[in-house]
Amino acid sequence: MKSARRRTTYPAVSFPPALDALVDAEVQEKGYSNHPEAMQSFSKYLKRAIAFEQKQRYGR
């Protein structure tokens, strides 16, 4: 009998232009700017949010 392999990688995240606009609006809403430290902080937040969504979807 075949055993199922666990998924160890997630699909690459790519946003359509409409979603990019929403992300930009969220960036502005949260008060971030093009300041390098601010964008780095938002990048970390966004990675955590994506990881959370993937965990909810794929259960890992």
Backbone torsions as a table, in degrees:
resi	resn	phi	psi	omega
1	MET	NA	139.9	177.9
2	LYS	-76.2	142.2	174.0
3	SER	-106.3	140.7	-178.7
4	ALA	-72.6	138.2	176.5
5	ARG	-90.7	144.3	176.9
6	ARG	-77.2	145.3	176.0
7	ARG	-77.0	124.4	-179.4
8	THR	-109.2	-12.7	177.6
9	THR	-124.8	151.4	178.8
10	TYR	-104.3	156.2	177.9
11	PRO	-62.8	149.8	179.2
12	ALA	-63.6	142.4	-179.8
13	VAL	-92.7	120.6	174.0
14	SER	-136.7	131.3	-176.0
15	PHE	-97.9	136.6	171.0
16	PRO	-70.1	160.9	-176.5
17	PRO	-55.0	-37.4	-179.4
18	ALA	-63.8	-40.2	179.7
19	LEU	-71.4	-34.5	175.2
20	ASP	-59.0	-39.7	178.6
21	ALA	-63.4	-39.9	178.1
22	LEU	-64.7	-41.7	178.8
23	VAL	-63.4	-43.1	178.0
24	ASP	-60.3	-41.2	178.5
25	ALA	-63.8	-39.3	179.3
26	GLU	-67.1	-36.8	177.1
27	VAL	-60.1	-47.3	-179.0
28	GLN	-67.1	-39.2	-179.2
29	GLU	-62.1	-37.8	-179.1
30	LYS	-79.9	-3.7	174.8
31	GLY	86.0	13.1	177.7
32	TYR	-82.2	158.6	-179.0
33	SER	-133.0	-163.8	177.0
34	ASN	-84.1	6.1	177.8
35	HIS	-61.3	130.0	-174.1
36	PRO	-54.3	-43.1	-179.3
37	GLU	-68.4	-38.1	179.1
38	ALA	-65.8	-42.9	-179.2
39	MET	-68.5	-33.8	177.5
40	GLN	-65.5	-40.6	178.6
41	SER	-64.2	-44.6	179.6
42	PHE	-66.9	-35.0	177.9
43	SER	-61.0	-43.0	177.6
44	LYS	-63.1	-42.1	178.2
45	TYR	-61.3	-44.2	-178.3
46	LEU	-65.6	-39.5	177.6
47	LYS	-63.2	-40.3	177.6
48	ARG	-64.8	-40.6	-179.7
49	ALA	-64.7	-42.9	178.9
50	ILE	-65.3	-42.6	178.7
51	ALA	-61.7	-39.8	178.7
52	PHE	-63.0	-45.9	179.7
53	GLU	-62.5	-41.2	179.7
54	GLN	-66.9	-36.6	178.5
55	LYS	-65.4	-40.2	178.7
56	GLN	-65.2	-40.6	-176.7
57	ARG	-74.0	-44.9	-173.1
58	TYR	-103.9	-5.1	176.4
59	GLY	73.5	22.8	179.1
60	ARG	-130.5	NA	NA
